[in-house]
């Protein structure tokens, strides 16, 4: 249970760092980041598998490159559904999803 809460907190911190680094992305505070982390988990668990399934031909055709678009769509949904989180377009969503993956992986490494 401790590892779950630490992962949640570190991912929220990674989201704040991502918002600081990526222009076009804003987070109002730590509360918005914590809520966005929960919504990101729900979107990744429910919506992303559906998107991956329906875009499978494009993903195969682009040798997996279309998954960046799928990640940007899920990241944009988090910005849409979370009050206090603003993502100003498709390019900040793509860059934000990449930066979040890198920062989150770096911060969560000691837990594994």
Buried (B, 14 or more C-beta within 10 A) or exposed (E): EEEEEBBBBBBBBBBBBBBEBBEBBBBBEEEBBBBBBBBBBBBBEEBBEEBBEEBEEEBEEEEEEBBBBBBBBBBBBBBEBBEBBBBEEBEBBBBBBBBBEBBBEEBBEEEE
